[in-house]
Amino acid sequence: MNKFKIAFLIIIFSLLNSCFTPNGKLRTKRTSPDGKYILEVYQLKLSSGFRTHGDSPNAYVILKNKEGKIISEPSLLNKCHFILNDLSVEWYKHKENKVYYTNISYINIGTGKMICL
């Protein structure tokens, strides 16, 4: 019975994770200097009806290799949304195997781990 509950919870979590992965509009693509990776930037719609002139929509990134295989993307637990105006892509900063998409948020290219602060 416990195995059934665990399997059921895993299936539910997987379905929720796939359903709540953000769907944005592709805004831009940035290719790494060595041509091995592509960082895709997706724009989300502004959620508030009260917008001001300076509002910038939220965004998120997906890192792919040159064949199109996803290396890193947001998940239900780690959405890593940022303000689109904060986009600042820098590949291999400080000679690390990372791509920064804001001044402090990055993706470790080797592990695919997304760190957002």
C-alpha positions in Angstrom: 0.0 0.0 0.0 2.8 2.4 0.8 4.4 1.8 -2.6 1.1 2.7 -4.2 0.9 6.0 -2.3 4.5 6.9 -3.1 3.9 6.2 -6.8 0.7 8.2 -6.8 2.4 11.2 -5.2 5.2 11.1 -7.7 2.8 11.0 -10.6 0.7 13.9 -9.1 3.9 15.9 -8.5 5.1 15.3 -12.1 1.8 16.4 -13.5 1.7 19.5 -11.4 5.2 20.4 -12.4 4.5 20.0 -16.1 1.3 22.0 -15.8 2.7 24.9 -13.9 5.9 25.3 -15.9 5.6 28.9 -17.1 4.6 29.6 -20.7 6.0 32.8 -22.0 6.8 34.3 -25.3 10.3 33.9 -26.7 11.9 37.3 -26.4 15.5 36.7 -27.5 18.2 34.1 -27.8 21.8 34.5 -26.8 24.5 32.1 -28.0 27.7 31.3 -26.0 31.0 32.6 -27.5 32.1 29.0 -28.3 28.7 28.3 -30.0 28.0 25.3 -27.7 25.0 26.7 -25.8 21.9 28.9 -26.3 20.2 30.9 -23.6 16.6 31.5 -24.5 14.8 34.4 -22.7 11.0 34.2 -22.4 8.8 37.1 -21.4 5.8 36.6 -19.1 2.7 38.9 -19.3 2.4 41.6 -16.7 0.0 40.2 -14.1 -1.4 43.5 -12.8 -4.1 45.6 -14.4 -2.5 48.7 -12.8 0.5 49.3 -15.0 2.8 52.3 -15.0 5.0 53.6 -17.7 8.2 52.1 -16.0 6.8 48.6 -15.6 8.9 45.8 -17.0 7.5 42.2 -17.4 8.9 39.2 -15.6 11.0 36.8 -17.6 12.7 33.4 -17.3 15.5 31.6 -19.1 16.0 28.2 -20.6 19.5 26.9 -21.3 20.0 24.5 -24.3 22.9 22.9 -26.0 23.5 23.6 -29.7 21.4 20.4 -30.6 18.4 21.9 -28.7 18.6 19.6 -25.7 17.4 21.4 -22.5 20.2 21.7 -19.9 18.3 23.9 -17.4 14.8 25.3 -17.1 12.5 26.7 -14.4 10.5 24.2 -12.3 7.6 24.4 -9.9 9.9 24.8 -7.0 12.5 26.9 -8.6 10.8 29.4 -11.0 13.7 31.9 -11.1 11.7 34.7 -12.6 13.4 38.1 -12.9 12.5 41.5 -14.2 13.2 41.7 -18.0 15.0 45.0 -17.6 17.5 43.2 -15.3 18.6 40.9 -18.2 22.4 40.9 -18.4 23.8 37.8 -20.1 27.5 37.1 -19.4 29.1 33.8 -20.4 31.9 32.2 -18.4 32.2 35.1 -16.0 35.4 34.9 -13.9 36.3 31.9 -16.1 33.7 29.7 -14.4 31.5 27.3 -16.2 28.4 29.5 -15.7 26.1 31.8 -17.6 24.8 34.8 -15.7 21.5 36.1 -16.9 21.3 38.9 -14.3 24.1 40.4 -12.3 23.6 37.8 -9.5 21.5 34.9 -11.0 23.2 32.2 -13.0 23.1 28.7 -14.4 25.9 26.2 -13.8 26.4 24.8 -17.3 28.0 21.6 -16.1 25.3 20.6 -13.6 22.3 22.5 -15.0 21.6 24.0 -11.6 19.8 27.3 -11.7 20.7 29.8 -9.0 18.4 32.8 -8.6 18.8 35.5 -6.0 
